[in-house]
Amino acid sequence: MRLDLSLPPSDDPCMHPILSDIRLVTFDLDGTLVDSVPDLALAVDATLSELGLPAAGEARVRDWVGNGSLVLMERALQYATQASEAPEASSRDRISVDSTLLERAHAAFLEHYGRDPGAHTRLYPGAREALDALHDRGIPLALVTNKPHAFIAPLLEGLGLAEHFALCLGGDSLPEKKPDPAPLLHVAAHFRVPPAACLMVGDSRHDIAAGRAAGFRTLAVPYGYNHGEPVSASGPDAVVDSLSQLV
């Protein structure tokens, strides 16, 4: 049953009704809390240059983010290989990427990105206010991202948010990642909170699909990375223009 968002919350009139009876809030990272594309694009283009391939550019990378670093580099190689061989063919069906080349490119990307993953990454307006308010109210916060786990701590520490999250899962923390519901179910079990009392906050169809499959309530923001599609089409329980509207 969908939540009736026309009703005020029963527990705190200062909070968004989506938070009514919620005991755990899980956030996506890239595209939801932070705009990390500038740093990701620099690492992608440095990798492509290393391989003698044309740069992708920030605008293209923005449409490729959301399924983890391996898929990101696979998409970059598909584009760059087509563009280098026949620029006019870059809009055709995607070609397959040699697994050895992909492995080499992925390793190079991780090295480039790992040097300073937060150099140009910034919080979206309203994100800090929401996290501070939820943290101050004693609501447990978790982070579930498809980004490799090794990059989470440097980013959160650089943004002064390391203490806000009681649990952080990356795309390589478990055998499955979003849109599979397993990471969210893992979080709910860790905190011993039933899924129906959990909220998933994200920017993409993968976040909403994972949340719904896990039995979480779902909240979307429209400004992130959703491959050019409106996230509202994924059927979240609510959409907010800014996370500051949560509190």
Buried (B, 14 or more C-beta within 10 A) or exposed (E): EEBEEEEEBEEEEEBBBBBBEBBBBBBBBBBBBBBBBBBBBBBBBBBBBBBEBBBBEBEBBBBBBBBBBBBBBBBBBBBBBBBBEEEEEBEEEEEEBEEEBBEBBBEBBBEBBEEBBBEBBEBBEBBBBBBEBBBEEEBBBBBBBBBBBEBBEBBBEBBEBBEBBBBBBBBBBBEBBBBBBBBBBBBBEBBEBEBEBBBBBBBBBBBBBBBBBBBBBBBBBBBBBBBEEEBEEBEBBBBBEBBBBBB
